[in-house]
């Protein structure tokens, strides 16, 4: 069973995806900064927090790449559909992962590259 502190930090690692999405919409590539900071600060203190932060970090890096590709594809019109779709999926998955991690469960994001093992 995870402690309250571990569940809270794990949830925050996933919620920073939403903050990252907000900053990405402003033109900044900062979606992965929050999980990276949490992972660097807490990786030696808790395996649970480290695993959740790594998963959130991989998720944010992957969806930043997806967002850039979708934005480029706007020039061939398919991006007009893909940009909102990527953002909606980003929000939904981040909320699901946040809730699951606060409940003490580990959530593996689908459709992501695991850059950090």
PDB file as gemmi writes it, atoms N, CA and C in Angstrom:
CRYST1    1.000    1.000    1.000  90.00  90.00  90.00 P 1                      
ATOM      1  N   UNK A   1       0.840  -1.191   0.000  1.00  0.00           N  
ATOM      2  CA  UNK A   1       0.000   0.000   0.000  1.00  0.00           C  
ATOM      3  C   UNK A   1       0.876   1.241   0.000  1.00  0.00           C  
ATOM      4  N   UNK A   2       0.550   2.172  -0.842  1.00  0.00           N  
ATOM      5  CA  UNK A   2       1.316   3.407  -0.943  1.00  0.00           C  
ATOM      6  C   UNK A   2       0.887   4.388   0.142  1.00  0.00           C  
ATOM      7  N   UNK A   3       1.835   5.182   0.605  1.00  0.00           N  
ATOM      8  CA  UNK A   3       1.505   6.181   1.610  1.00  0.00           C  
ATOM      9  C   UNK A   3       0.774   7.345   0.952  1.00  0.00           C  
ATOM     10  N   UNK A   4       0.152   8.152   1.749  1.00  0.00           N  
ATOM     11  CA  UNK A   4      -0.566   9.330   1.261  1.00  0.00           C  
ATOM     12  C   UNK A   4       0.387  10.261   0.510  1.00  0.00           C  
ATOM     13  N   UNK A   5       1.597  10.417   1.029  1.00  0.00           N  
ATOM     14  CA  UNK A   5       2.585  11.287   0.405  1.00  0.00           C  
ATOM     15  C   UNK A   5       2.979  10.763  -0.981  1.00  0.00           C  
ATOM     16  N   UNK A   6       3.177   9.461  -1.092  1.00  0.00           N  
ATOM     17  CA  UNK A   6       3.532   8.871  -2.385  1.00  0.00           C  
ATOM     18  C   UNK A   6       2.401   9.035  -3.395  1.00  0.00           C  
ATOM     19  N   UNK A   7       1.196   8.830  -2.953  1.00  0.00           N  
ATOM     20  CA  UNK A   7       0.054   8.977  -3.862  1.00  0.00           C  
ATOM     21  C   UNK A   7      -0.100  10.428  -4.315  1.00  0.00           C  
ATOM     22  N   UNK A   8       0.120  11.366  -3.395  1.00  0.00           N  
ATOM     23  CA  UNK A   8       0.001  12.785  -3.742  1.00  0.00           C  
ATOM     24  C   UNK A   8       1.066  13.200  -4.761  1.00  0.00           C  
ATOM     25  N   UNK A   9       2.320  12.845  -4.508  1.00  0.00           N  
ATOM     26  CA  UNK A   9       3.398  13.196  -5.428  1.00  0.00           C  
ATOM     27  C   UNK A   9       3.212  12.503  -6.779  1.00  0.00           C  
ATOM     28  N   UNK A  10       2.735  11.273  -6.761  1.00  0.00           N  
ATOM     29  CA  UNK A  10       2.477  10.555  -8.011  1.00  0.00           C  
ATOM     30  C   UNK A  10       1.386  11.252  -8.815  1.00  0.00           C  
ATOM     31  N   UNK A  11       0.336  11.665  -8.131  1.00  0.00           N  
ATOM     32  CA  UNK A  11      -0.741  12.378  -8.795  1.00  0.00           C  
ATOM     33  C   UNK A  11      -0.237  13.698  -9.385  1.00  0.00           C  
ATOM     34  N   UNK A  12       0.578  14.415  -8.630  1.00  0.00           N  
ATOM     35  CA  UNK A  12       1.115  15.691  -9.115  1.00  0.00           C  
ATOM     36  C   UNK A  12       1.992  15.508 -10.344  1.00  0.00           C  
ATOM     37  N   UNK A  13       2.728  14.412 -10.391  1.00  0.00           N  
ATOM     38  CA  UNK A  13       3.557  14.143 -11.568  1.00  0.00           C  
ATOM     39  C   UNK A  13       2.684  14.023 -12.815  1.00  0.00           C  
ATOM     40  N   UNK A  14       1.525  13.399 -12.674  1.00  0.00           N  
ATOM     41  CA  UNK A  14       0.622  13.254 -13.815  1.00  0.00           C  
ATOM     42  C   UNK A  14      -0.145  14.545 -14.102  1.00  0.00           C  
ATOM     43  N   UNK A  15      -0.526  15.275 -13.080  1.00  0.00           N  
ATOM     44  CA  UNK A  15      -1.284  16.513 -13.283  1.00  0.00           C  
ATOM     45  C   UNK A  15      -0.470  17.592 -13.970  1.00  0.00           C  
ATOM     46  N   UNK A  16       0.830  17.522 -13.833  1.00  0.00           N  
ATOM     47  CA  UNK A  16       1.649  18.528 -14.512  1.00  0.00           C  
ATOM     48  C   UNK A  16       1.525  18.406 -16.022  1.00  0.00           C  
ATOM     49  N   UNK A  17       0.977  17.290 -16.499  1.00  0.00           N  
ATOM     50  CA  UNK A  17       0.698  17.152 -17.932  1.00  0.00           C  
ATOM     51  C   UNK A  17      -0.305  18.209 -18.369  1.00  0.00           C  
ATOM     52  N   UNK A  18      -1.283  18.475 -17.530  1.00  0.00           N  
ATOM     53  CA  UNK A  18      -2.274  19.497 -17.871  1.00  0.00           C  
ATOM     54  C   UNK A  18      -1.652  20.882 -17.878  1.00  0.00           C  
ATOM     55  N   UNK A  19      -0.765  21.130 -16.935  1.00  0.00           N  
ATOM     56  CA  UNK A  19      -0.052  22.403 -16.911  1.00  0.00           C  
ATOM     57  C   UNK A  19       0.828  22.514 -18.154  1.00  0.00           C  
ATOM     58  N   UNK A  20       1.465  21.400 -18.513  1.00  0.00           N  
ATOM     59  CA  UNK A  20       2.283  21.373 -19.713  1.00  0.00           C  
ATOM     60  C   UNK A  20       1.478  21.644 -20.968  1.00  0.00           C  
ATOM     61  N   UNK A  21       0.265  21.112 -21.015  1.00  0.00           N  
ATOM     62  CA  UNK A  21      -0.599  21.352 -22.165  1.00  0.00           C  
ATOM     63  C   UNK A  21      -0.944  22.835 -22.269  1.00  0.00           C  
ATOM     64  N   UNK A  22      -1.200  23.475 -21.144  1.00  0.00           N  
ATOM     65  CA  UNK A  22      -1.493  24.904 -21.145  1.00  0.00           C  
ATOM     66  C   UNK A  22      -0.304  25.690 -21.687  1.00  0.00           C  
ATOM     67  N   UNK A  23       0.899  25.387 -21.188  1.00  0.00           N  
ATOM     68  CA  UNK A  23       2.079  26.106 -21.652  1.00  0.00           C  
ATOM     69  C   UNK A  23       2.406  25.771 -23.106  1.00  0.00           C  
ATOM     70  N   UNK A  24       2.129  24.548 -23.528  1.00  0.00           N  
ATOM     71  CA  UNK A  24       2.350  24.176 -24.928  1.00  0.00           C  
ATOM     72  C   UNK A  24       1.428  24.975 -25.842  1.00  0.00           C  
ATOM     73  N   UNK A  25       0.212  25.251 -25.376  1.00  0.00           N  
ATOM     74  CA  UNK A  25      -0.708  26.045 -26.186  1.00  0.00           C  
ATOM     75  C   UNK A  25      -0.239  27.494 -26.307  1.00  0.00           C  
ATOM     76  N   UNK A  26       0.613  27.933 -25.386  1.00  0.00           N  
ATOM     77  CA  UNK A  26       1.184  29.272 -25.461  1.00  0.00           C  
ATOM     78  C   UNK A  26       2.472  29.298 -26.279  1.00  0.00           C  
ATOM     79  N   UNK A  27       2.901  28.145 -26.753  1.00  0.00           N  
ATOM     80  CA  UNK A  27       4.093  28.084 -27.577  1.00  0.00           C  
ATOM     81  C   UNK A  27       5.335  27.607 -26.850  1.00  0.00           C  
ATOM     82  N   UNK A  28       5.207  27.222 -25.591  1.00  0.00           N  
ATOM     83  CA  UNK A  28       6.349  26.729 -24.838  1.00  0.00           C  
ATOM     84  C   UNK A  28       6.361  25.210 -24.848  1.00  0.00           C  
ATOM     85  N   UNK A  29       7.531  24.624 -24.834  1.00  0.00           N  
ATOM     86  CA  UNK A  29       7.650  23.168 -24.766  1.00  0.00           C  
ATOM     87  C   UNK A  29       7.957  22.766 -23.334  1.00  0.00           C  
ATOM     88  N   UNK A  30       7.083  23.067 -22.409  1.00  0.00           N  
ATOM     89  CA  UNK A  30       7.353  22.822 -21.004  1.00  0.00           C  
ATOM     90  C   UNK A  30       6.557  21.706 -20.372  1.00  0.00           C  
ATOM     91  N   UNK A  31       5.905  20.874 -21.157  1.00  0.00           N  
ATOM     92  CA  UNK A  31       5.058  19.830 -20.621  1.00  0.00           C  
ATOM     93  C   UNK A  31       5.787  18.778 -19.817  1.00  0.00           C  
ATOM     94  N   UNK A  32       7.058  18.623 -20.061  1.00  0.00           N  
ATOM     95  CA  UNK A  32       7.811  17.578 -19.376  1.00  0.00           C  
ATOM     96  C   UNK A  32       8.623  18.107 -18.204  1.00  0.00           C  
ATOM     97  N   UNK A  33       8.602  19.401 -17.957  1.00  0.00           N  
ATOM     98  CA  UNK A  33       9.407  19.996 -16.882  1.00  0.00           C  
ATOM     99  C   UNK A  33       8.906  19.556 -15.508  1.00  0.00           C  
ATOM    100  N   UNK A  34       7.598  19.570 -15.281  1.00  0.00           N  
ATOM    101  CA  UNK A  34       7.029  19.183 -13.985  1.00  0.00           C  
ATOM    102  C   UNK A  34       7.367  17.756 -13.583  1.00  0.00           C  
ATOM    103  N   UNK A  35       7.068  16.770 -14.446  1.00  0.00           N  
ATOM    104  CA  UNK A  35       7.430  15.395 -14.095  1.00  0.00           C  
ATOM    105  C   UNK A  35       8.941  15.200 -13.932  1.00  0.00           C  
ATOM    106  N   UNK A  36       9.718  15.927 -14.736  1.00  0.00           N  
ATOM    107  CA  UNK A  36      11.173  15.825 -14.627  1.00  0.00           C  
ATOM    108  C   UNK A  36      11.654  16.311 -13.268  1.00  0.00           C  
ATOM    109  N   UNK A  37      11.124  17.429 -12.814  1.00  0.00           N  
ATOM    110  CA  UNK A  37      11.507  17.969 -11.498  1.00  0.00           C  
ATOM    111  C   UNK A  37      11.095  16.999 -10.393  1.00  0.00           C  
ATOM    112  N   UNK A  38       9.872  16.487 -10.461  1.00  0.00           N  
ATOM    113  CA  UNK A  38       9.408  15.541  -9.437  1.00  0.00           C  
ATOM    114  C   UNK A  38      10.258  14.280  -9.454  1.00  0.00           C  
ATOM    115  N   UNK A  39      10.580  13.776 -10.641  1.00  0.00           N  
ATOM    116  CA  UNK A  39      11.401  12.573 -10.731  1.00  0.00           C  
ATOM    117  C   UNK A  39      12.796  12.816 -10.150  1.00  0.00           C  
ATOM    118  N   UNK A  40      13.398  13.945 -10.494  1.00  0.00           N  
ATOM    119  CA  UNK A  40      14.746  14.231  -9.989  1.00  0.00           C  
ATOM    120  C   UNK A  40      14.758  14.426  -8.472  1.00  0.00           C  
ATOM    121  N   UNK A  41      13.723  15.040  -7.931  1.00  0.00           N  
ATOM    122  CA  UNK A  41      13.668  15.294  -6.486  1.00  0.00           C  
ATOM    123  C   UNK A  41      13.314  14.052  -5.674  1.00  0.00           C  
ATOM    124  N   UNK A  42      12.466  13.188  -6.215  1.00  0.00           N  
ATOM    125  CA  UNK A  42      11.895  12.104  -5.415  1.00  0.00           C  
ATOM    126  C   UNK A  42      12.349  10.702  -5.814  1.00  0.00           C  
ATOM    127  N   UNK A  43      13.166  10.567  -6.855  1.00  0.00           N  
ATOM    128  CA  UNK A  43      13.508   9.228  -7.352  1.00  0.00           C  
ATOM    129  C   UNK A  43      14.265   8.379  -6.334  1.00  0.00           C  
ATOM    130  N   UNK A  44      15.026   9.008  -5.468  1.00  0.00           N  
ATOM    131  CA  UNK A  44      15.775   8.250  -4.463  1.00  0.00           C  
ATOM    132  C   UNK A  44      14.970   8.010  -3.189  1.00  0.00           C  
ATOM    133  N   UNK A  45      13.857   8.712  -3.035  1.00  0.00           N  
ATOM    134  CA  UNK A  45      13.056   8.595  -1.826  1.00  0.00           C  
ATOM    135  C   UNK A  45      11.957   7.546  -1.941  1.00  0.00           C  
ATOM    136  N   UNK A  46      11.425   7.367  -3.166  1.00  0.00           N  
ATOM    137  CA  UNK A  46      10.292   6.459  -3.333  1.00  0.00           C  
ATOM    138  C   UNK A  46      10.282   5.865  -4.735  1.00  0.00           C  
ATOM    139  N   UNK A  47      10.233   4.551  -4.807  1.00  0.00           N  
ATOM    140  CA  UNK A  47      10.156   3.870  -6.091  1.00  0.00           C  
ATOM    141  C   UNK A  47       8.814   4.151  -6.771  1.00  0.00           C  
ATOM    142  N   UNK A  48       7.757   4.253  -5.977  1.00  0.00           N  
ATOM    143  CA  UNK A  48       6.411   4.507  -6.519  1.00  0.00           C  
ATOM    144  C   UNK A  48       6.362   5.872  -7.205  1.00  0.00           C  
ATOM    145  N   UNK A  49       6.867   6.887  -6.531  1.00  0.00           N  
ATOM    146  CA  UNK A  49       6.880   8.230  -7.114  1.00  0.00           C  
ATOM    147  C   UNK A  49       7.774   8.260  -8.347  1.00  0.00           C  
ATOM    148  N   UNK A  50       8.926   7.609  -8.275  1.00  0.00           N  
ATOM    149  CA  UNK A  50       9.860   7.596  -9.406  1.00  0.00           C  
ATOM    150  C   UNK A  50       9.225   6.950 -10.635  1.00  0.00           C  
ATOM    151  N   UNK A  51       8.537   5.832 -10.448  1.00  0.00           N  
ATOM    152  CA  UNK A  51       7.911   5.142 -11.582  1.00  0.00           C  
ATOM    153  C   UNK A  51       6.792   5.980 -12.189  1.00  0.00           C  
ATOM    154  N   UNK A  52       5.972   6.586 -11.345  1.00  0.00           N  
ATOM    155  CA  UNK A  52       4.893   7.435 -11.853  1.00  0.00           C  
ATOM    156  C   UNK A  52       5.440   8.666 -12.559  1.00  0.00           C  
ATOM    157  N   UNK A  53       6.467   9.274 -12.005  1.00  0.00           N  
ATOM    158  CA  UNK A  53       7.059  10.463 -12.621  1.00  0.00           C  
ATOM    159  C   UNK A  53       7.715  10.113 -13.956  1.00  0.00           C  
ATOM    160  N   UNK A  54       8.387   8.956 -14.039  1.00  0.00           N  
ATOM    161  CA  UNK A  54       8.977   8.533 -15.311  1.00  0.00           C  
ATOM    162  C   UNK A  54       7.898   8.285 -16.362  1.00  0.00           C  
ATOM    163  N   UNK A  55       6.821   7.661 -15.949  1.00  0.00           N  
ATOM    164  CA  UNK A  55       5.723   7.399 -16.882  1.00  0.00           C  
ATOM    165  C   UNK A  55       5.121   8.720 -17.368  1.00  0.00           C  
ATOM    166  N   UNK A  56       4.910   9.666 -16.451  1.00  0.00           N  
ATOM    167  CA  UNK A  56       4.375  10.972 -16.826  1.00  0.00           C  
ATOM    168  C   UNK A  56       5.360  11.738 -17.715  1.00  0.00           C  
ATOM    169  N   UNK A  57       6.635  11.616 -17.435  1.00  0.00           N  
ATOM    170  CA  UNK A  57       7.663  12.271 -18.239  1.00  0.00           C  
ATOM    171  C   UNK A  57       7.660  11.712 -19.660  1.00  0.00           C  
ATOM    172  N   UNK A  58       7.637  10.400 -19.789  1.00  0.00           N  
ATOM    173  CA  UNK A  58       7.570   9.780 -21.113  1.00  0.00           C  
ATOM    174  C   UNK A  58       6.305  10.188 -21.857  1.00  0.00           C  
ATOM    175  N   UNK A  59       5.206  10.247 -21.132  1.00  0.00           N  
ATOM    176  CA  UNK A  59       3.929  10.656 -21.717  1.00  0.00           C  
ATOM    177  C   UNK A  59       4.010  12.077 -22.267  1.00  0.00           C  
ATOM    178  N   UNK A  60       4.533  12.984 -21.466  1.00  0.00           N  
ATOM    179  CA  UNK A  60       4.603  14.381 -21.897  1.00  0.00           C  
ATOM    180  C   UNK A  60       5.565  14.587 -23.055  1.00  0.00           C  
ATOM    181  N   UNK A  61       6.685  13.897 -23.047  1.00  0.00           N  
ATOM    182  CA  UNK A  61       7.620  14.010 -24.168  1.00  0.00           C  
ATOM    183  C   UNK A  61       6.959  13.485 -25.439  1.00  0.00           C  
ATOM    184  N   UNK A  62       6.319  12.326 -25.349  1.00  0.00           N  
ATOM    185  CA  UNK A  62       5.668  11.732 -26.511  1.00  0.00           C  
ATOM    186  C   UNK A  62       4.564  12.626 -27.051  1.00  0.00           C  
ATOM    187  N   UNK A  63       3.719  13.147 -26.163  1.00  0.00           N  
ATOM    188  CA  UNK A  63       2.609  13.966 -26.642  1.00  0.00           C  
ATOM    189  C   UNK A  63       3.058  15.346 -27.104  1.00  0.00           C  
ATOM    190  N   UNK A  64       4.186  15.813 -26.644  1.00  0.00           N  
ATOM    191  CA  UNK A  64       4.760  17.035 -27.194  1.00  0.00           C  
ATOM    192  C   UNK A  64       5.179  16.777 -28.638  1.00  0.00           C  
ATOM    193  N   UNK A  65       5.790  15.632 -28.878  1.00  0.00           N  
ATOM    194  CA  UNK A  65       6.167  15.255 -30.243  1.00  0.00           C  
ATOM    195  C   UNK A  65       4.926  15.112 -31.123  1.00  0.00           C  
ATOM    196  N   UNK A  66       3.898  14.434 -30.606  1.00  0.00           N  
ATOM    197  CA  UNK A  66       2.650  14.302 -31.359  1.00  0.00           C  
ATOM    198  C   UNK A  66       2.047  15.665 -31.688  1.00  0.00           C  
ATOM    199  N   UNK A  67       2.097  16.566 -30.738  1.00  0.00           N  
ATOM    200  CA  UNK A  67       1.544  17.904 -30.931  1.00  0.00           C  
ATOM    201  C   UNK A  67       2.311  18.678 -32.007  1.00  0.00           C  
ATOM    202  N   UNK A  68       3.619  18.555 -32.000  1.00  0.00           N  
ATOM    203  CA  UNK A  68       4.437  19.231 -33.020  1.00  0.00           C  
ATOM    204  C   UNK A  68       4.123  18.668 -34.407  1.00  0.00           C  
ATOM    205  N   UNK A  69       4.039  17.344 -34.504  1.00  0.00           N  
ATOM    206  CA  UNK A  69       3.722  16.716 -35.790  1.00  0.00           C  
ATOM    207  C   UNK A  69       2.342  17.149 -36.269  1.00  0.00           C  
ATOM    208  N   UNK A  70       1.368  17.153 -35.369  1.00  0.00           N  
ATOM    209  CA  UNK A  70       0.009  17.567 -35.744  1.00  0.00           C  
ATOM    210  C   UNK A  70      -0.011  19.027 -36.190  1.00  0.00           C  
ATOM    211  N   UNK A  71       0.772  19.866 -35.529  1.00  0.00           N  
ATOM    212  CA  UNK A  71       0.839  21.284 -35.905  1.00  0.00           C  
ATOM    213  C   UNK A  71       1.450  21.457 -37.289  1.00  0.00           C  
ATOM    214  N   UNK A  72       2.457  20.677 -37.599  1.00  0.00           N  
ATOM    215  CA  UNK A  72       3.065  20.735 -38.927  1.00  0.00           C  
ATOM    216  C   UNK A  72       2.070  20.272 -39.991  1.00  0.00           C  
ATOM    217  N   UNK A  73       1.274  19.272 -39.644  1.00  0.00           N  
ATOM    218  CA  UNK A  73       0.306  18.725 -40.601  1.00  0.00           C  
ATOM    219  C   UNK A  73      -0.880  19.658 -40.870  1.00  0.00           C  
ATOM    220  N   UNK A  74      -0.956  20.753 -40.143  1.00  0.00           N  
ATOM    221  CA  UNK A  74      -2.008  21.744 -40.421  1.00  0.00           C  
ATOM    222  C   UNK A  74      -1.859  22.265 -41.846  1.00  0.00           C  
ATOM    223  N   UNK A  75      -0.631  22.310 -42.334  1.00  0.00           N  
ATOM    224  CA  UNK A  75      -0.392  22.813 -43.689  1.00  0.00           C  
ATOM    225  C   UNK A  75      -0.968  21.900 -44.768  1.00  0.00           C  
ATOM    226  N   UNK A  76      -1.217  20.646 -44.436  1.00  0.00           N  
ATOM    227  CA  UNK A  76      -1.885  19.744 -45.390  1.00  0.00           C  
ATOM    228  C   UNK A  76      -3.302  19.410 -44.918  1.00  0.00           C  
ATOM    229  N   UNK A  77      -3.820  20.237 -44.045  1.00  0.00           N  
ATOM    230  CA  UNK A  77      -5.201  20.229 -43.549  1.00  0.00           C  
ATOM    231  C   UNK A  77      -5.557  19.088 -42.599  1.00  0.00           C  
ATOM    232  N   UNK A  78      -4.871  17.975 -42.618  1.00  0.00           N  
ATOM    233  CA  UNK A  78      -5.178  16.876 -41.685  1.00  0.00           C  
ATOM    234  C   UNK A  78      -4.890  17.304 -40.248  1.00  0.00           C  
ATOM    235  N   UNK A  79      -3.966  18.226 -40.091  1.00  0.00           N  
ATOM    236  CA  UNK A  79      -3.617  18.727 -38.772  1.00  0.00           C  
ATOM    237  C   UNK A  79      -4.752  19.477 -38.099  1.00  0.00           C  
ATOM    238  N   UNK A  80      -5.664  20.034 -38.897  1.00  0.00           N  
ATOM    239  CA  UNK A  80      -6.815  20.728 -38.316  1.00  0.00           C  
ATOM    240  C   UNK A  80      -7.661  19.780 -37.482  1.00  0.00           C  
ATOM    241  N   UNK A  81      -7.653  18.521 -37.845  1.00  0.00           N  
ATOM    242  CA  UNK A  81      -8.362  17.492 -37.077  1.00  0.00           C  
ATOM    243  C   UNK A  81      -7.472  16.927 -35.970  1.00  0.00           C  
ATOM    244  N   UNK A  82      -6.193  16.770 -36.278  1.00  0.00           N  
ATOM    245  CA  UNK A  82      -5.282  16.122 -35.342  1.00  0.00           C  
ATOM    246  C   UNK A  82      -4.927  16.973 -34.126  1.00  0.00           C  
ATOM    247  N   UNK A  83      -4.761  18.268 -34.297  1.00  0.00           N  
ATOM    248  CA  UNK A  83      -4.360  19.126 -33.170  1.00  0.00           C  
ATOM    249  C   UNK A  83      -5.374  19.053 -32.030  1.00  0.00           C  
ATOM    250  N   UNK A  84      -6.675  19.261 -32.292  1.00  0.00           N  
ATOM    251  CA  UNK A  84      -7.623  19.143 -31.180  1.00  0.00           C  
ATOM    252  C   UNK A  84      -7.712  17.725 -30.635  1.00  0.00           C  
ATOM    253  N   UNK A  85      -7.600  16.718 -31.505  1.00  0.00           N  
ATOM    254  CA  UNK A  85      -7.662  15.333 -31.066  1.00  0.00           C  
ATOM    255  C   UNK A  85      -6.505  15.004 -30.119  1.00  0.00           C  
ATOM    256  N   UNK A  86      -5.309  15.420 -30.468  1.00  0.00           N  
ATOM    257  CA  UNK A  86      -4.143  15.184 -29.608  1.00  0.00           C  
ATOM    258  C   UNK A  86      -4.343  15.865 -28.265  1.00  0.00           C  
ATOM    259  N   UNK A  87      -4.834  17.092 -28.270  1.00  0.00           N  
ATOM    260  CA  UNK A  87      -5.032  17.821 -27.012  1.00  0.00           C  
ATOM    261  C   UNK A  87      -6.106  17.183 -26.134  1.00  0.00           C  
ATOM    262  N   UNK A  88      -7.195  16.720 -26.731  1.00  0.00           N  
ATOM    263  CA  UNK A  88      -8.259  16.068 -25.956  1.00  0.00           C  
ATOM    264  C   UNK A  88      -7.758  14.760 -25.350  1.00  0.00           C  
ATOM    265  N   UNK A  89      -7.043  13.974 -26.144  1.00  0.00           N  
ATOM    266  CA  UNK A  89      -6.496  12.712 -25.630  1.00  0.00           C  
ATOM    267  C   UNK A  89      -5.492  12.994 -24.517  1.00  0.00           C  
ATOM    268  N   UNK A  90      -4.675  14.042 -24.686  1.00  0.00           N  
ATOM    269  CA  UNK A  90      -3.696  14.444 -23.678  1.00  0.00           C  
ATOM    270  C   UNK A  90      -4.411  14.720 -22.349  1.00  0.00           C  
ATOM    271  N   UNK A  91      -5.464  15.511 -22.399  1.00  0.00           N  
ATOM    272  CA  UNK A  91      -6.204  15.882 -21.188  1.00  0.00           C  
ATOM    273  C   UNK A  91      -6.849  14.648 -20.543  1.00  0.00           C  
ATOM    274  N   UNK A  92      -7.524  13.840 -21.339  1.00  0.00           N  
ATOM    275  CA  UNK A  92      -8.224  12.674 -20.799  1.00  0.00           C  
ATOM    276  C   UNK A  92      -7.251  11.695 -20.142  1.00  0.00           C  
ATOM    277  N   UNK A  93      -6.156  11.387 -20.820  1.00  0.00           N  
ATOM    278  CA  UNK A  93      -5.191  10.439 -20.257  1.00  0.00           C  
ATOM    279  C   UNK A  93      -4.527  10.984 -18.995  1.00  0.00           C  
ATOM    280  N   UNK A  94      -4.242  12.276 -18.971  1.00  0.00           N  
ATOM    281  CA  UNK A  94      -3.634  12.867 -17.777  1.00  0.00           C  
ATOM    282  C   UNK A  94      -4.584  12.799 -16.583  1.00  0.00           C  
ATOM    283  N   UNK A  95      -5.863  13.031 -16.813  1.00  0.00           N  
ATOM    284  CA  UNK A  95      -6.844  12.956 -15.724  1.00  0.00           C  
ATOM    285  C   UNK A  95      -6.994  11.522 -15.237  1.00  0.00           C  
ATOM    286  N   UNK A  96      -7.083  10.578 -16.159  1.00  0.00           N  
ATOM    287  CA  UNK A  96      -7.206   9.167 -15.773  1.00  0.00           C  
ATOM    288  C   UNK A  96      -5.995   8.740 -14.952  1.00  0.00           C  
ATOM    289  N   UNK A  97      -4.799   9.076 -15.423  1.00  0.00           N  
ATOM    290  CA  UNK A  97      -3.575   8.692 -14.708  1.00  0.00           C  
ATOM    291  C   UNK A  97      -3.506   9.342 -13.333  1.00  0.00           C  
ATOM    292  N   UNK A  98      -3.933  10.591 -13.230  1.00  0.00           N  
ATOM    293  CA  UNK A  98      -3.920  11.293 -11.939  1.00  0.00           C  
ATOM    294  C   UNK A  98      -4.841  10.604 -10.939  1.00  0.00           C  
ATOM    295  N   UNK A  99      -6.031  10.275 -11.376  1.00  0.00           N  
ATOM    296  CA  UNK A  99      -6.998   9.616 -10.495  1.00  0.00           C  
ATOM    297  C   UNK A  99      -6.488   8.241 -10.083  1.00  0.00           C  
ATOM    298  N   UNK A 100      -6.011   7.465 -11.045  1.00  0.00           N  
ATOM    299  CA  UNK A 100      -5.509   6.117 -10.742  1.00  0.00           C  
ATOM    300  C   UNK A 100      -4.327   6.167  -9.779  1.00  0.00           C  
ATOM    301  N   UNK A 101      -3.412   7.097  -9.994  1.00  0.00           N  
ATOM    302  CA  UNK A 101      -2.236   7.157  -9.115  1.00  0.00           C  
ATOM    303  C   UNK A 101      -2.623   7.608  -7.711  1.00  0.00           C  
ATOM    304  N   UNK A 102      -3.616   8.482  -7.598  1.00  0.00           N  
ATOM    305  CA  UNK A 102      -4.054   8.899  -6.264  1.00  0.00           C  
ATOM    306  C   UNK A 102      -4.776   7.757  -5.550  1.00  0.00           C  
ATOM    307  N   UNK A 103      -5.359   6.844  -6.305  1.00  0.00           N  
ATOM    308  CA  UNK A 103      -5.999   5.664  -5.721  1.00  0.00           C  
ATOM    309  C   UNK A 103      -4.978   4.580  -5.372  1.00  0.00           C  
ATOM    310  N   UNK A 104      -3.718   4.829  -5.687  1.00  0.00           N  
ATOM    311  CA  UNK A 104      -2.670   3.873  -5.357  1.00  0.00           C  
ATOM    312  C   UNK A 104      -2.374   2.874  -6.452  1.00  0.00           C  
ATOM    313  N   UNK A 105      -2.940   3.081  -7.637  1.00  0.00           N  
ATOM    314  CA  UNK A 105      -2.716   2.185  -8.761  1.00  0.00           C  
ATOM    315  C   UNK A 105      -1.712   2.815  -9.723  1.00  0.00           C  
ATOM    316  N   UNK A 106      -1.005   1.979 -10.449  1.00  0.00           N  
ATOM    317  CA  UNK A 106      -0.064   2.467 -11.451  1.00  0.00           C  
ATOM    318  C   UNK A 106      -0.754   2.469 -12.801  1.00  0.00           C  
ATOM    319  N   UNK A 107      -0.663   3.570 -13.528  1.00  0.00           N  
ATOM    320  CA  UNK A 107      -1.299   3.699 -14.839  1.00  0.00           C  
ATOM    321  C   UNK A 107      -0.226   3.763 -15.911  1.00  0.00           C  
ATOM    322  N   UNK A 108      -0.313   2.865 -16.889  1.00  0.00           N  
ATOM    323  CA  UNK A 108       0.597   2.899 -18.040  1.00  0.00           C  
ATOM    324  C   UNK A 108      -0.142   3.548 -19.202  1.00  0.00           C  
ATOM    325  N   UNK A 109       0.439   4.631 -19.680  1.00  0.00           N  
ATOM    326  CA  UNK A 109      -0.162   5.337 -20.806  1.00  0.00           C  
ATOM    327  C   UNK A 109      -0.050   4.503 -22.082  1.00  0.00           C  
ATOM    328  N   UNK A 110      -1.128   4.460 -22.872  1.00  0.00           N  
ATOM    329  CA  UNK A 110      -1.014   3.797 -24.172  1.00  0.00           C  
ATOM    330  C   UNK A 110      -0.403   4.757 -25.196  1.00  0.00           C  
ATOM    331  N   UNK A 111       0.118   4.220 -26.265  1.00  0.00           N  
ATOM    332  CA  UNK A 111       0.595   4.991 -27.407  1.00  0.00           C  
ATOM    333  C   UNK A 111       1.768   5.935 -27.112  1.00  0.00           C  
ATOM    334  N   UNK A 112       2.594   5.580 -26.129  1.00  0.00           N  
ATOM    335  CA  UNK A 112       3.741   6.453 -25.844  1.00  0.00           C  
ATOM    336  C   UNK A 112       5.044   5.700 -26.047  1.00  0.00           C  
ATOM    337  N   UNK A 113       6.079   6.486 -26.268  1.00  0.00           N  
ATOM    338  CA  UNK A 113       7.434   5.947 -26.339  1.00  0.00           C  
ATOM    339  C   UNK A 113       8.039   6.039 -24.954  1.00  0.00           C  
ATOM    340  N   UNK A 114       8.714   5.035 -24.549  1.00  0.00           N  
ATOM    341  CA  UNK A 114       9.340   5.038 -23.217  1.00  0.00           C  
ATOM    342  C   UNK A 114      10.811   5.397 -23.383  1.00  0.00           C  
ATOM    343  N   UNK A 115      11.080   6.700 -23.431  1.00  0.00           N  
ATOM    344  CA  UNK A 115      12.432   7.214 -23.602  1.00  0.00           C  
ATOM    345  C   UNK A 115      13.267   6.966 -22.345  1.00  0.00           C  
ATOM    346  N   UNK A 116      12.638   7.125 -21.188  1.00  0.00           N  
ATOM    347  CA  UNK A 116      13.325   6.976 -19.912  1.00  0.00           C  
ATOM    348  C   UNK A 116      12.878   5.652 -19.312  1.00  0.00           C  
ATOM    349  N   UNK A 117      13.811   4.779 -19.096  1.00  0.00           N  
ATOM    350  CA  UNK A 117      13.479   3.433 -18.604  1.00  0.00           C  
ATOM    351  C   UNK A 117      13.616   3.350 -17.115  1.00  0.00           C  
TER     352      UNK A 117                                                      
END                                                                             
